[in-house]
């Protein structure tokens, strides 16, 4: 691990205290990788009969598995749509809720669509799933992932003000500081600054407020971000 920015060291020492050294040591360990089984293509029971990755089950995900294999993106299972590569932490938000099959669901920061795909597996054709993101370019990836699964749910982009309606479940996995992915992306270290953190926190608050406004009375709002500190 490269040298952490001093501003980040100061911030994390204040937050973690005696645990700071353990945190820094963890950044030198290998990133944890995982995939989900696409149960529209194959059940987990059938997958485990042909599982050739020596993959270990993720305890909090019904369809998630850790793996250590290289070039999994070129594997026939991946090309066939049987598995979808996704970080274990990225699976956690969508696993937080027992989704009713007929719910109206909004994924507010959807691209590239992994969490929307997870939630869609619990929905009927009568349900409404809206995958929203501000970035038109990133939403192209969401649409591609939806097309692979033949999903007909909405994939939209634009300003938050363009979103209308209320939803039984709103997932806001908001833009992050990248402090939670330093182990996988050491280059992100050099994008850290206190000023950028304050700017990002303002964006996160705006999205959270917008998410709250679009959550139906008695509905569920899930907020997450891959930031540490």
Steps between C-alpha positions, in 0.01 A plus 500: 500500500627841407531772759159624612431874461579679826153656515348153482739363764400780737131439438517124548719519811240725656221259406667166570738571786680179603354314200674723246810280459284192440302691239816606314634143507174375347557716193791277398289183489353374173164645391203273563321400178164338447222421257127432516319212336225611261209291620306585185752279321585237761412421862770521765452128564570416137786749483676342795504168316709654220680770698862485387626812677541349848278788597395548861144607578449856625307461827271801456416445132279218374668503158846646574834320493859606568756403238874528438519389135655724237332617178154399616354753259609276212344188647205337314287530816544877485433527127190283541364735765508232770715714729545874556826627651429735791684601816366342821444842659296605197265206558425599859258796448259305278508211749373724780133473407247225450355637177131449432458364144259780403688795646590817316879526535739788422877457472619862513868460410461193286789481252629250405187326626623219726273585794201548269563156353501352850172665595335405170538133589242549776247690285213384281419641158235719667756671722669825405880531515654832403878509463610866508842660469617850415749371244371410157832336412497274807137413445597339170661228714180466703296458183743240368472303823121526494493386138708192585229395744215607270374744763239750389525731798584868464857621456504881521753776546490876562450732796351392830225754445384296200407204721131479583280270704550320828642154560464219751879459504764758415865396489750788506852362460645847472825617333793424726837641599672177385650464848331161520676370188862604558601133523365434149579841353812656655487773234191638676726608787614803307148627441439544870477845651305656785340747260381219272360316801291801599377539142411132482317508833278780366414287195425201723266709717314626191451145374388377841244780527374422149481129587296577811256711297444209261447236767132420547342526844589180680762422235864407540805717429845338483802733501852374435840612372844341470677765705701462818519810709 
